[in-house]
Amino acid sequence: MRGVNADEARYSILEDYRIAQHQISWKQGSLIKAHFEIPSMHCASCIWLLDQLHKFDRGIHSSDVDFLRKTVYVEFDATLTSLRKIALLLSSLGYEPLLNAERGHGSAAAPQKTAIRRLYMRIGVAGFAAGNIMMFSISHYLAGDGGLLPSLELLFNTLSILLSIPVLVYSASPWFTSAYSALRRRHINLDVPVALGISVLFVRSIADITLGHGEGFLDSFAGLVLFLLIGRLFHQKAFDAVSFDRTFRSFFPLSVRVDVRGEQRIIPIDDVQTGDTILIRNGEIVPCDSVLISPAAYIDYSFVTGESTPIELVGGSVVHAGGKVVGKTATLTATAPASQSHLASLWERYGKHTERRSFTDLSDKFGARFTAIAITTAVVGFVAWLPDVGAALNVFTAVLIIACPCALTIAAPVTLGTAMGALGRNKIFIKNTGTLLELSKSDTIVFDKTGTLTEPLNTITFSGRELSDAEWYSIRGIASHSIHPVAQSIAIGTPSVEVDSVYEEIGQGIEGRCNDHYVRLGTRQFVVSDGETDDSTHISIDGDYVGSLTLQSKLRDGMHEMMDELRRVPARRPLLTLVATGDSERDKPVLCSLFSNHQMSFRLSPEDKVRSVQELQTLGRAVMMVGDGLNDAAAMGCANVSVAVTNDTSTLVPACDVVMPAGLLHRLPAILKFAGSMITVIRANLIFTIAYNVLGIALALAGLLTPVLTAIMMPVSSLVVVGLSVGGARLYSRRIR
């Protein structure tokens, strides 16, 4: 790794548009989101520093780190900075990015292979040097003081120094580069004490040899670097084993409607191919780069840019993946295969950034403080062993090496990352690791009704004047442009048809012109506006009221068992379950078997739901909101944690923290228990690592540990933590199946 000495010419290729596209996830005007793979990322201190990139370049808006996949996502303004400048900044910080363009035509894992190859080379150099230096040292030990001829002693010492220089300059360079880059930016990371310990041991050995005070400790120095590198290799291998790849997102519960020779089919998003005709309804996400076939459409790119004003596009315009259709259904032709992992990554990095007071905070803030404590302890130990300079230096070096909190700082990310992978393989998708911690704290669950607790399609009975086939076609045609379960119950069996205009008011109804008829469909207030309310869905055609529809809902399978299990989930206080719905009381008899009267609230607007959640939070409740995201996105945004259930749509709710198929809602109790179990695993790891560090430092201060022995002990603690984390997460994941 060249780090701060990286050749600027290498990154100049990022000024080539074709090359830059490999790094860019999204571009809208001057706002760009890009990603860089950082194989040298290895601890919580790395995460902290990479999260602060905006402090080093004013053109960078934000940066987010994916620790398990060794990737940093950067959002920046192209008028103020560039991909090349960001790559150079990362390199100057000691985190040389591996560019996608460097993959060539090889494996997608080429960057990881390159990093591992470099690590093996460093191990080879250190191992060769350590073996030979130890051979020279054995002759000193066997011959005793003065037992070797002066010429042989000079030869062996000279060869030892010559062999140790490549170890210092090449094999140990990752620690020196990282430490120097951090100090240059006025930051202390976890590599600083390790680099200091290596330097002290080397300088002391050279001084002993050149001043004639002994043969030094170059064998220990080379052995120390060798075992540190072996520890890093095992560390990397362990992370590679637990780092769940993005391919698991092929199960992401999103689907899309495609038109196949006039017949509509619902297929998984990843089955979309170039040239397919796709139909995206109001509120649905465009799954892939496409060309608009419809004469016009409004696209909301707030999902990826934060800008909520829809953009008007005309037929033939390019529509980027991640845009949300607003208004009538848009017909598009896919110009590239869809990628669920792309949508999943947008969802992960979008939305509120709630403060997570959790174990992850420990990883964010622990590094610098621990390093300061370690250096102070090492200095105190050094002074305490004076005037025995040799023993004092041994203690100083041993404390610096063994007092590495890597195991402590990886306990939470490895455990929670493995848990996310386990949930993903069960089609339950978590936005970030902090979400699992919030799930474990939830003591109140607020459910939406329609499409969540009940089936999305309802049994319908019409009451009103006789309607012609053309009028029914218009009604169903307008309803087909909405993804609301009530509208879909009306439109069932009717293909989405082109309409002249359409407008949907969330929670109220939908209106538009279809087949030369202007249709209004929704609540009585929306259609009639007479100040009265009832349980029906009302219809007017061309301004004339024509009748109403009565819908009968049905509970999803497994809801009774789910509610019984929820009441048995361990929580800090008895778990409270509530229903908050915008629907009328028509389905109250259906819900009475699950909730008591005071637990159900009807006819709530989106604003009413937000107030209900906030009122619960003022009482000290940790609120989980569960819904389909259609009328409750605002409430999801203000809840402590939110779960969106999907029903064969490509709707993605940016405000939600969990996405899962509606058919798996009955697994919610198991998910909550699983999240609580992960806290137990993390606590066990923290107890182990703290005890391990305290014991190791105590032995080092007592002079019972050599630098080489501490180099062996340091990675052992990390490997034990990885084993406990992965084993615990996989063991407990069985309960969610």
N, C-alpha and C positions, 0 to 999 in steps of 0.2 A: 504494500500500500504506500503510495507516494505522499498522501496527506497534503500538507501545506505546500509541498514542492511539486504538486501535480502540474503536468505540462498543460498550459492553457490551450495549446493547439488541439489537444485531444477533445476538449469540450466545444471547440468552435464548430464541430459538426452539428451541434444543436441549433445552429443558425440556419441549417438546411431544413426547409419546411417538411420534406418527406421523412427526415430522421426525427424531427421534433414530434411528429404525430405519434410516434411510438411511446413517447413519455406523457402526452397530453390525454387526460381523461375527458375534459370538457372545455369548450371555448365559446364564449358569447361576448362579442365585441372585444374589448381590451381585457376582460376578466378571463383568466385561464386557471384551470385546475390540472395539476400535473403530479406525477408520482415518480419517486426515485427509490431504487432498491439499495439498502445500506447494509451490506453483509457484516461490517465491523461493529454494528450496534449490538451491545451485549449486556447492558445493565440499566437500572433505573436512572442513573445519572445521564446516560445517553438519551433516554426518553425526555428527561427534563430539558436538556440543552436543545434537542431538535424541536421541541415544542416552542422554543423562544426565538425561532428564526426571524420573526417579524421585528425583533429588536436590532438585528444586524443589517436589515435591508428594508427600507421604508416602502418598497414596492410590494413586499410580501404582506398579505392580509392575515393569513393564518397558516398553521402547519399542524397536521395530525399524524401521530405515529402509530403504526400497526406493528407492535413489538414482535409478535410471533412470526409474522411474515417478513420482518426486517425491512419494512417499507415506510417511507414518509410521504404524506400527501400534502402538497403545497398549493395554496390559492394565492394568486398574485395578479398585479396590474401590469400588463405588457407594455404600457407607456412609461413605466417607472423602472422596470427591471426586465430580465429575460431568463430563459431556461439556462443559458450558458452561465450567466452571473450566479444563479442559484446553485448550479452544479459546482462552480468554483468556490462559493461560500461553504458548501458542505465539505468539500475537499480541504479547505483551509481550517475547518473545525476538526479535522481528523476523521471525517466520515465520507470517504471517497465513494461516490455513487457508481453503481454498475448500470450502464445504460442499456436499454432494451435493444438498441441498434447493435450492441456488441454480441448479442446472442447469435447473430448470423442465421444460419439455417439449421442450427442444432436444436438440442433439447430446450424446453422451456425452463429447465433447471440449470442452464449453463452458468448463470452468475453464481449460484451456490456452489457449483462444481469448481469454478475458478477460485473462489474464496477458500474452499477446502484444499485445493491443490497448493495454494500458497502456504496454507497452514502446515501441510505435510512437508513442504520444502523447508520451512523454518524448523520443524521438528527434526528433520534429517540433519541439518547443519548443527543444531544444538546437540543432538544425540552423538554425532561423529566427534564433535569437540569434547563433549563431556566424557565419552569413553576413553579417548586418548589422554586427556588431562588427568583423569583418575588413574590411568596406568602409570603416568609419570609420578603422581602423588604416592602411589603404592610403594614405589622404590624409595621415596623419602621416608615413608613410615617404617618400612622394613629395615632400612639402613640406619635410621636414627640420626640424631644431630651429628653432623660432621662425618657421617659414614660414607658419603658419596664423594668421589673425586671432584674438586672444584670445577673442572672442565665439564663433567657430566651434569653437575648441579646447574651450571650456567646454561648448558644446552637445554635441559629439561624446563627450566624456568622461562627461557626465551621461547621455546616451542609452546609452552602453556599460554604465554601472553599472546603469541601470534594466533593460536587457536581460539582464544577467548574473544578477540576483537570482532570476528564475524558474528559471534553469538550476541555481543553487545549491539553491534551496528545493524544486523539483519534480523536475527531471531527475536530479539527483545524489542524491536522497533515499534510494534503495535502499542505497547504501553507508553513508550517515550513520545510517540507521535500524538497519541490521545491526550496524555498529560500536558504536553507542550501546547497543544491546540486549546485545551481548556484554560490553562493559565494565561495564555495570550489573550483570551476573551474574558479574563478576570473571573474565572469560574473554577471551582475545584470538583473534579469528578473522582470516581472510585479507582481510577488508574494512577492517580497521583501518588498515593502511598506505596503502591507496588513498584512504580518506576523509581521512587526514592530508595526503597529497600534494595532493588537491583543495583542502583548506582553506588550506594554505600558499600555494598559487598565487593563490587568491582574495584572501586577506588582504593578501598582499604587493602585489598589483595595486591594491587600494583604497588602501593606504598610500601607494604611489608617486603616485597621482593626487591624493589629498587633500593630501599634503605638498608637491606640486609637483616631485617628483623624476623625473617622466616620465609617459608615457601608460599604464604598467603592462603587464600581460600578459593582459588579459581575453579577447583573441582566442585566445590559447593555452589559457586556462582553459575557454572554451566549446568549443573544438575538442577538448580533452582529454576532457571529459564526453561529447561527441558520439561520438567514436571508441570510448570505453569502452562506451557503450550499443550501438553497432553491433556491437562484439565480443561483447557479451552476447547480442545477437539471433542472430548466427551460431552462437554457442555453444548457445543454446536450440534452434535449428533442427537443428543437428547431433545433439543428444540426442534430439529428437523423431524423427529419421530412424532412429536405432539402437535406440530404446527399443521392444523387442518387446512387443506388446500381449498382454493375457491371452487374447485369442481363440485364440492358438496352442495353448492348453491344451485345445481341443476334441479334440486328439489324445491327451490323457492316457490311458494304457493301462488304463482301468478299464471294466468292464462290469457289468451287473446282470441278474438273472433276473426276468422279468415273466410273469404268468399271463394268457394271452389265451384266454378261453373254455375253461379247463381244460388248455390246452396251454402248456408252458413254453418261453420263448424267451430267448436271451441277446442283449441289445442294448447299445450304448454308453450310458454314463450320461447323456450329454447328450440322448439320444433319449427319456428318461423325461418323460412329460407328466402334468399334473394329472389325478387320477382313476385312473391306472394302478395295478394291483395288483402289488406287488414282493415278492419273497421273498429275505430276507437270512439267510444261514446263519451258523453259529457262526464268529466271527472276522472277518466281513465288515463293512464300513462302510455305514451308512445314507447314501445319496447326496443325499437331499433331505428337507425337512420333510415329515412324514407323520403319519398316524393309525394306531395299532396295531389290526389286525383280530383277531389271535390273542388267546386268552383272557388270556394273560400273556406277559411277556418280560423278560429282564434286559438292560439297556443300560449299557455301559461308556463314559463320557464322558471318559476320561483323555486321549483324543486331542486334546481341545480345552480341558479344564480342568486336567489334571494329576491329578485325583482318580480313583484306580484302582478304588474300590469300586463295583461295578455297582449300578444303580438298578432296583428292581422296578417294572414298569409293568403296568397291567391294560388290557384291551381298551377302546378308545376314547381312550386317552391320546395326547397329542402326543409324537412322537419327533423330535428335532431332527437336522438333517444333521450328520454327523461322529461320531455315536454308533456304537459297535461292539456288535453282537449277541453275547451270551454264552450258550452253551447251545444249546437247540433253535432251529430255523429260525423266524424271525418273519415273519409276513405283514402287510404294511402297505399303506395306500392313500396315494399321493403327493398332497400338498396344494399342491405348488408344483413347477415344473420343476427338475430337478437342475442343478447348476452344477459342472462339473469344476474351474473356476477357484477356486471356493470350497474344495473339498477340497484342491486343490493349494496354496492359500495356507495352509491349516491345516497341511499336511504341512511346508511350508517353515519355518513358525515354531514347530514342535514339536520336542521331543526334545533331545538333548544339545547343549551349546554348547561344542564342542571348541575349545581355543585353536588358532588358525591362525597359526603363525609364517610369515608370508608377506608379499607385497607389499602386501596390504591393511592390514597393521599400519602401514606407512609412511603410508598415507592417514589413519589414525586419529590418529597422534601427531605428524605432521610440521608441521601448520599453525602452532601457537603458536611452536615453535622457529624455524621459518623466518621468521616475522614479526619475532621478536626480533632475529634476525641481520640482516634487511633494514633495520630501523630503526637498528640500531647502525652498519651500513655507510653508511647515508645520513647519519647524524650525523658520522661520520669524514670522509666526502667533503665535507660542508659546512664543517667546520673546516679541512680541507686547502686549500680554495679561498679562505679568508679572507686578506686583507681585501676581496677582490672579492665584495661581498655579493650582487650580481646573479647572478654565475656560481655562487656557493655555493648560492644558493636553487634555481637551475636544476638543479644536480647533485643536491641533496637531493630535489627533486621527481621527477626522472627515475629515480633509484634506487628510490624508493618505488613508483613505478608499474610499472616493468619487472620488479621483483623479486617478481612474483606467481607462486606455485608451482602455479597452477590446472592447468597442463598436466601437471605432475609428478604431481599427486594424482589426476587423472582417467585416467591411462594404464591402471592396473589395472582400475578398474570398467568403463570403456568396452570394453576388450578382452574381459574375462571376461563382461560382460553380453551383448555381441554373440555370443560363443561359446555362451552359454546359449541364446540365441534360435536359433542354427543347430542345436544339438542338439535343441531342442524341436521344430523343424520336421521333424526326423528321428525323432520319437517317443521321444526319449531325454531324460529330465527330470532336471535337476540341482537339488538343494535350494538351494544358494547358490553364490556365486562362489568361496568358499574351497574348495569341493569339487573344483573343477577343479585347484586347486593341489595338493591332497592326491592326486588321481589321478596327477598327473605325478610324484609322489614314490614311488609304490607299487613295491615290489620283490618282494612276495610276494602271491600270489593263492590264497585258500582257497575252493574250490568246495563247495557242497552238491551232492548227487547227484540225488535224486528231484525231478522237476519243474524241474531246473536244467540239468544236463548231459543228462539223459534225458527222454524224452517223458513228459508227466504221466499218460497213460493206458497201462496195462500189459496184456499178454496174461495171462489168468487160467486156471488149472487147479484144479478142486476135487477133494479127496480126503477121503472120509468117508462116513457113512451117507447114504442117500437122503433128500432133503429134499422136503417138500411145497411146492406153489406158495405157500401161505400163509406158510410159514417163509422161503422165499426173498424173499417180499415184505417180511417183517419185517426181514430182514438188509439188503436194499437200501434199505429205508425209513430205517433207522438210519444207514446209510452215507451217504445223501444229505444228511444234516445236517452233514457235515464237508466242509471244502474241501481236506483232505489228498489228494494225488494217488492214494494207494492206495485210500482210501475212494471217491474219484470213479471209479476203475477198476471197483470193485465195483458202484457205483450207476448206472453208465452206462445210459442209456435209461430210467431210473426217475424219474418226477417226484418232487419233494420232497413227502413226505406228513406230515400232522400226527401227532405222537407225544405220548405221555403225559408222557414225561420223557426227557432225554438229557444225558449228561455226557461230555466229551472230556478225556482226560489227554494233554497234548502229548507227542508222541514215543512214546506207549505204545498208545493205542487209544481206542475210543469205546464207550459202553454206553447203553442206554435201552430203554424199553418202547414197542412198536409192534404194533398188530394183536393185542393180548392176549398177546404174547410178549416176554420180557425177553432182550435180545440183548447179548452182549459180543463185541467184534470188535477184534483187535489182536495184539500180540506174545504169545508163549507165556507169558511172565511175567505179563502183564496178564490173560490169559484162564484159564490153568491154575495158575499160581503154584507150579510144582513145582521151581523152581530151575534148570531147564534152559533152554537157548536154541537156537533154530534159525533157518532162513531164511524160514519160512512165516508167513502171517497166519492166526491161529487164531480159531475161532468157538465160542461156547457159546450154547445157547438154553434159557431157563428153568433155568439152573444145570447143564445137561447138555452135556458136550463133544460136538460133532457132526462136527468135521473141520477141515481146514485148506485154505488157498488158497495156491497157488504162483504167483508173479508173475514174468513175464519182461519185463525192461526193454529199451528200445531207445534208442540215442543219438540226440540231435537231429541234424538235418542240419547240416553245416558244422563239427562239433566238431573233427574231425581238422585241418582247415585252420586253425581258430581257434588250436589249440594250437601248430601250427607257426609261425604268425605271432606269437603271444605270445612265443615264445622269441627272436624277432628284434627285439622292441621295445627301443629304447634305454633303459637304466636305469643307476642309479649302481652296481649290481652285477648279476650274472646273475639274471634273473627266475626266481623259484621258484614252481612251481605244485603245489598239493596238493588232496586231496579229504578232507573231513571230513563223514561222514554217520552218521546214527543207524541206518541200515539194516544188514542182515547182509551177509556176503560173497557172497551169491547172485549179485550182479551184478559181482563182481570180474573175471570173464573179459571182460565187456563193456568195463570200464574199463582193462584191461591195455594196450589199444592206445593209450591216452592218457597213462597214468602208470605209473611203475615201482612195485614193491611197497612200498618205503619211503615213497612219496608218498601212500599211501592209508591212511586210518584209518576203521574201521567200528564199529558199535554204540556210537556216542558219544551221550551224553545232552546236552541243552542246556548243562549245567554243564561237561561235558567239552570242548565246543566252545569255550566261553569260556576255559577253562584253556589250550587249544591255541593260541588267538590270543595270549593274554597271554605264554605261553612264547616265542613267536616275537618278540614285541615286546621282551622282555628281552634278546634277542640282537641288538637294534638293527634289526630288520626293520620296514618300513612295510607293514602288512598290509591287504589289500583282501579283504573277505568278499563272496562272491557266492552268493545263494540266493533261495528264494521267500519267506523270512520266516516260515514256519510253525513250524519247529523251531529256527531259528537266529537269532531276533530278538535274543536276549541277546548272541550272538557278534557280530552286526552292530553292536550298541550299543558294544562295546568295541574294535572294529576301528578302524584309522585312517580308513578310508573303506569304505562298504558299498554294494553294488548289489543291489537287489531286482528279480527278474524276475516278471512277472505272467502268469497263465494264465486269461484269461477270468473274472476274479473282480473284486469290488470290495474286495479286500483291500489295505490300504495299511499299510506298515510304518513307523511313526514314526521308528524308529531308523536307517532307511536314508538314504543321501545321494543315491542315484540310483535312479530307477524307469524300467524299460524293458520292452517286451513280450518274453516269453521267446523268441519267434521271431527276435529281433534280437540274441541273445546273441553270435552269430558276429562281430558288429561290435566287440566289446570291444577287440581290438588296435588298431583304427582310432581308437577313442575315446581310448585311452591315448596314442597318437601325437599326436592332435589336442591333448590337454591339454598335452603337452610343447611343442608348437609355440607355444601361447599364452604360455608362459613366455619363449620366444625373442622374441615380438612385444613383450611388456612390457619386457623388458630393452633392446631396441632403442629403445623410446620413452623409457625413463628416461635412456639415454645421450644421446639427442638433446636432451631437455628440460634436463638438467643443463648440457650444453655451451651451449645457447641462453641460459640464464640467466646463466652465467658470462660469456659474451661480451657480453651486453646490459649487465650491471652494470659490466663493465670499460669499455665505451664510455661509459656514463653517468658514471662516476667521472672519466673523461678529459675530460668536458665536451663530448663529441661528439654527444650526443643531447639534443633538446629535449623537453619534456613531451608535446607533441603527437605527435612521432615515436614516443616510447615507448608512447603510447596506441594507436598503430597496430600496433606490434610485439607488444604483449602478447597480443591475441586471435589473432594469426597463429600463435603457438606452439601454442595450444590447438587451433586448427583442423587444424594439421599432425598433432598427436597423434591427434585423432579420425579423421583420414583414414588414418593408418598403422594404428590399432587396428582400425577397421572393415574396411579393405581386407585386412589380414593375417588377421583371424578368418574372413572370408568366403572368402578364397583357400584357407586350410587346411581349411575345412569340407568341401571337395569330397571329401576322402579318406574321410569317414565315410559316404558314400553307396554 
